[in-house]
């Protein structure tokens, strides 16, 4: 099965493309801990 696994060779960390609502969009709620982790 190793020949059938499709995976990227890598990725660019800390790269954001497109709209990134901070910390969440208007209809989502999060715990204080989750909000602090996004900082």
Backbone as JSON, one array per atom type, in Angstrom:
{
  "sequence": "XXXXXXXXXXXXXXXXXXXXXXXXXXXXXXXXXXXXXXX",
  "N": [[0.8, -1.2, 0.0], [2.1, 1.17, 0.29], [2.85, 2.41, -2.07], [0.5, 3.53, -2.89], [-0.25, 5.58, -1.26], [-0.91, 8.96, -1.19], [0.7, 11.85, -0.58], [1.74, 15.14, 0.39], [5.05, 16.44, -0.2], [5.88, 18.28, 1.58], [5.06, 21.27, 3.47], [4.21, 24.76, 3.75], [4.68, 26.28, 6.63], [3.0, 28.54, 8.84], [1.75, 30.15, 6.94], [-0.78, 31.95, 5.48], [-3.53, 32.14, 3.37], [-6.07, 33.92, 1.77], [-9.25, 34.78, 3.31], [-9.02, 35.34, 6.75], [-10.69, 35.18, 9.45], [-10.56, 36.77, 12.59], [-10.76, 36.19, 16.09], [-12.49, 34.21, 15.4], [-15.25, 33.75, 13.13], [-18.39, 35.61, 13.07], [-20.54, 33.89, 13.88], [-19.54, 31.8, 15.34], [-18.49, 30.39, 18.42], [-16.03, 30.33, 21.02], [-13.97, 28.87, 23.57], [-12.32, 30.67, 26.23], [-9.71, 29.73, 26.49], [-9.19, 28.63, 23.95], [-9.3, 30.93, 22.37], [-7.13, 32.41, 23.4], [-5.05, 30.74, 22.63], [-4.92, 31.26, 19.9], [-3.61, 33.62, 19.72]],
  "CA": [[0.0, 0.0, 0.0], [2.93, 2.38, 0.36], [2.87, 3.07, -3.37], [-0.81, 4.13, -3.13], [-0.46, 6.72, -0.38], [-0.58, 10.24, -1.81], [0.94, 12.84, 0.46], [2.66, 16.19, -0.06], [6.42, 16.32, 0.27], [6.03, 19.22, 2.69], [4.11, 22.37, 3.48], [4.76, 26.02, 4.24], [4.07, 26.6, 7.92], [2.79, 29.96, 9.13], [1.34, 30.84, 5.72], [-2.23, 32.05, 5.4], [-3.99, 32.74, 2.13], [-7.51, 34.08, 1.81], [-9.8, 35.48, 4.47], [-8.78, 34.71, 8.05], [-11.42, 35.92, 10.48], [-9.85, 36.65, 13.86], [-10.25, 34.83, 16.09], [-13.49, 33.37, 14.74], [-16.28, 34.56, 12.49], [-19.43, 36.08, 13.96], [-21.49, 32.9, 14.37], [-18.86, 30.74, 16.08], [-18.05, 30.72, 19.78], [-14.89, 29.54, 21.47], [-13.6, 29.06, 24.97], [-11.23, 31.62, 26.43], [-8.46, 29.03, 26.24], [-9.01, 28.52, 22.5], [-9.01, 32.27, 21.85], [-5.77, 32.75, 23.8], [-4.13, 29.94, 21.82], [-4.78, 31.83, 18.56], [-2.81, 34.85, 19.78]],
  "C": [[0.85, 1.27, 0.0], [3.0, 3.11, -0.97], [1.57, 3.82, -3.63], [-1.06, 5.36, -2.27], [0.0, 8.0, -1.09], [-0.46, 11.27, -0.69], [1.88, 13.91, -0.08], [4.06, 15.95, 0.5], [6.68, 17.24, 1.46], [4.94, 20.27, 2.63], [4.79, 23.61, 4.02], [4.01, 26.39, 5.51], [3.95, 28.12, 8.07], [2.47, 30.76, 7.88], [-0.17, 30.81, 5.65], [-2.6, 32.73, 4.1], [-5.51, 32.81, 2.17], [-7.95, 34.8, 3.07], [-9.55, 34.69, 5.74], [-9.48, 35.55, 9.11], [-10.76, 35.7, 11.83], [-10.76, 36.95, 15.02], [-11.22, 33.86, 15.44], [-14.49, 34.29, 14.06], [-17.43, 34.82, 13.47], [-20.34, 35.02, 14.54], [-20.85, 31.77, 15.16], [-18.44, 31.25, 17.45], [-16.87, 29.83, 20.15], [-14.66, 29.79, 22.96], [-12.49, 30.09, 25.06], [-9.88, 30.98, 26.13], [-8.18, 28.94, 24.74], [-8.67, 29.87, 21.89], [-7.58, 32.67, 22.19], [-4.76, 31.97, 22.97], [-3.94, 30.52, 20.43], [-3.91, 33.07, 18.55], [-1.36, 34.6, 19.5]]
}
